[in-house]
Amino acid sequence: MLKCIKVHLGIMILKKVIIGIYLLAFLNGCAQNVALLGPAYTLASTGNIYQAGFSYGSDQAVTKLTGKSTVANVKELIQPKSDDNKFEEIVKKRIRETRKKLNLTN
């Protein structure tokens, strides 16, 4: 009896893996439709069609204006730029000079 249950569980897991690979292969080109998932979730969870429409519309407006998706824009904002490093060095230098003038240690 126990062996039969283990075999049955193994077959069910195998079915799930095969279905997952099948869906992954055939739905691979649906990446652009993922943009609708956020507003669809908002509509389903809150029932507010205005909020869902605004979410979708603002995402489309940002994409049209910048040519990049919202996620790509956020990634670009998060990445440190070389100007940031230069600014940081200037500030550290000024802090060291000020500490020397005030005779502070550290």
Number of C-alpha atoms within 10 A of each C-alpha: 5 7 8 9 10 11 11 12 12 12 12 12 12 12 12 12 12 12 12 11 12 12 11 12 10 9 10 9 9 10 8 7 8 10 15 13 11 13 22 17 12 17 16 12 9 10 12 12 14 12 14 19 15 12 16 17 13 12 17 16 13 14 16 11 9 11 12 13 16 17 11 12 14 11 9 11 10 8 8 9 10 9 9 10 11 11 11 12 12 12 12 12 12 12 12 15 12 12 13 12 9 9 9 9 7 6
